[in-house]
Amino acid sequence: MTFTSRKRKWLIGAGAALLLTATPSFALFGIGDIVFDPTSYASLVSQLTTLETQYNMLKNNVTHFSWKQQWQTTLTALKNANVANMFGETAGINIALNSNSPSSSVTGWKATTVSMNSGTSTYLAGQSLGNDRMAQLAMVEMSDSVSPDCLTAVGQYRTGRTQNASAVSTLSGQQVDGTDSTNSEVEQLNLLNAAEAQKMSEMQAQGTIQTCLASQMTVANMQQRNAAAQDLNTVAFVQQQRAANNVSAVGEGNTWQTYIP
């Protein structure tokens, strides 16, 4: 073997050993050809995995949800009020309780309550403000004001529930629908907005009812307050009369004309 042949074998062996040594980047098929970098390849695989995860997440957001029936609720129905009216004593009450009719509420309230005659008006005209009779008159007048409004509020609520039943049912059906047509992310957000709008309408209706209840409680409290005040005034008056008039046996010849038992 000549020196030239041994030198060629030595160069080939050294080149092979160099190729077997792992480096982050090396050429394939010779110098100047395609370069392969294992580190860059691993980073690319990681990025592709992340993109695939994000894609699957977005895909789930625009496709249907499963088992939504577990959220489904039912709307409690309100039956129409049916008040007996044998002789016209409750005229307008049924209409007031089942529809939005303020005029029927006023008519019904007047028909079902005791009216004050002209003689009572003449008597009250001579009374002083703050006494028990004027306080009773004020309570009657307040009740005549707020009670028809309460009848109207009840009728409005019943009417609103009937009118909104179809919209509530449709929204409920779409919320539990499992198909792709109503389960995109945008569609679900729209359904949430619609649900919030329905909730706001219900809260406003409930607020009207609560206002009515507060008004009625005010009138009821007024009646209890006046009764308690009248009892206290009576006790004080009796004590004053006993102090001013002799109620012992020796004074029985005198008649106590102003006694209130």
CORZIWO-V133845 format. One record per run of one state. SS is the DSSP state (A for helix, B for strand, O for the rest). FROM is the first residue (numbers start at 1). TO is the last residue. If there is no record, write none. Layout:
((SS | FROM | TO) (SS | FROM | TO))
//
This chain:
((O | 1 | 2) (A | 3 | 20) (O | 21 | 24) (B | 25 | 27) (O | 28 | 34) (B | 35 | 37) (A | 38 | 62) (O | 63 | 67) (A | 68 | 71) (O | 72 | 92) (A | 93 | 98) (O | 99 | 101) (A | 102 | 112) (O | 113 | 117) (A | 118 | 125) (O | 126 | 131) (A | 132 | 175) (O | 176 | 179) (A | 180 | 182) (O | 183 | 184) (A | 185 | 244) (O | 245 | 248) (A | 249 | 251) (O | 252 | 261))
//
